[in-house]
Amino acid sequence: MSPEHPPQVPINAAQIRRRAVFFVPGFDPASPRQHRERYRREGAEQAAISGYELEFGGATAGPHAWSVRGRIDAAECQSQIEVLSWSDIVARQMRGGPLLSYARLARTAWIYMSSGALRRLVRLRKGPVLAISYPVWVLLIQALLALVPVTVLGTLGGTWGLPGALLGWLLGLGPAYALLAWFKRHDGRLLAHYLIHDFAYAVQDRGAYPEELAARLNAFADRVANAHAATQAATQFDEVLIVGHSSGAALAVSLLARLEREGRLPKGQVALLTLGHAIPMLSFLPGATRLRADLAQLSESDAITWLDVSAPGDGCAFALCDPVAVSGVAGPGKRWPLVISAAFRQTLSPERRHALRWRFFRLHFQYLSAFDHPGLYDYFAITAGPLSLAQRISGRRPSQSRIETALSPHRDRAA
């Protein structure tokens, strides 16, 4: 569909000296401070591996932002990185007792099955669908274990007839609930309850953004537009880069599409970087009309550069799936995104791959981490280096293994 993606934004031969980066995380309770510390830790490691310099500064435009100065090939660039945080919304979503997880599991499963999205997602990529089924099986096993005290006490009470059995079952409900609550409190390793809350939040309005998240997106758009406008002409950013990770990729798409629709795109070069996206989890649902319209709009934009990065080794992402094409909204003027692979087998050392072999969720965050043999994709060179994203991908062809088959059962869009 798009054999080659020449840059659509005019490229200034001069280097990027000042850049604004806005990072949109996925469904993640991590605070902006934790994102900043990951960036500093992994950035320092990448700089040591790649032989360039990164100098990290403190807060710049508020508590959610920090600065980094990159020196690569004798060229310097000053970047301001800001987290567009919605971790408070995530934290509220994850509150509640263990029975809430089961109620959300049932509703989420029904929406995906009844809408026809689930069988299409299975045809698209089995890895992410297995990630969906994983917490289901874990919660079902925990429920079976919780039935043990109910069954034991019911059996013991049954020796006194039916009234005794009923009393035993009722008495067993207390320890059963306590066991389920214990499982939820110790979910840090299994992450089953966390994933159920993640999926349930995405589908609670059948793919439409929940009201509080839509309001937060409006605030994000204002933040991006105002941050650039507030700088003095002599110190304005040469590039504004929006980065969306995981489910945050869909938010980044809608954020940038809104700015373009309203004529509020920042001046200079504007770029979008989506990492390990899970966009079909939303775009395949009937209520995702706004997201599908945003995908179609940005795919034909001549005002931005859009690079999408994923890897088949990441079982939590729809790896190499063109989010526009698979959602069935690609038009004849489609030019974005450029879909490439992070190619974990080539970019990570055998030792690192072995260490991460069973750490599926850590692999999902590898895009934000150091690589042993980085190629075109180097998160820290992209966010702190002297080349714009358009310059970096100039002349680059998309991955031959990308998936562009339109599989979404729902393709209508918001007006």
NORFEN-V75933 format. One line per field, one symbol per residue. ss: DSSP state (H for helix, E for strand, - for the rest). burial: # if it has 16 or more other ideal C-beta (glycine too) atoms within 10 Angstrom, else .. A space follows every 50 residues. Layout:
ss: ???
burial: ???
This chain:
ss: -----------------EEEEEEE-------HHHHHHHHHHHHHHHHHHH --EEEE--------EEEEEEEE--EEEEEEEEE---HHHHHHH----HHH HHHHHHHHHHHHHH--HHHHHHHH-HHHHHHHHHHHHHHHHHHHHHHHHH HHHHHHHHHH-HHHHHHHHHHHHHHHHHHHHHHHH------HHHHHHHHH HHH-------HHHHHHHHHHHHHHHHHHHH--HHH---EEEEEEE--HHH HHHHHHHHHHH-------EEEEEEE----HHHH-----HHHHHHHHHHH- ----EEEEEE----------E-HHHH-----------EEEE--HHHH--H HHHHH----HHHHH-HHH----------HHHHHH----HHHH-------- --E------------
burial: .#..#.#.#.....##..##############..##..#..##..##..# .#.#.#...##..#####.###...############.##..##...#.# ##.##..##.##..#.##.##..##.###.##.###.##..##..#..## ..##..##.....##.###.##...##.##..##..#....######### #########...#..##..##.###.##.......############### ##########....##.################################. #..###########################...###########..##.. .#...#...#..##########.#.##################....##. .###..##.#..#..
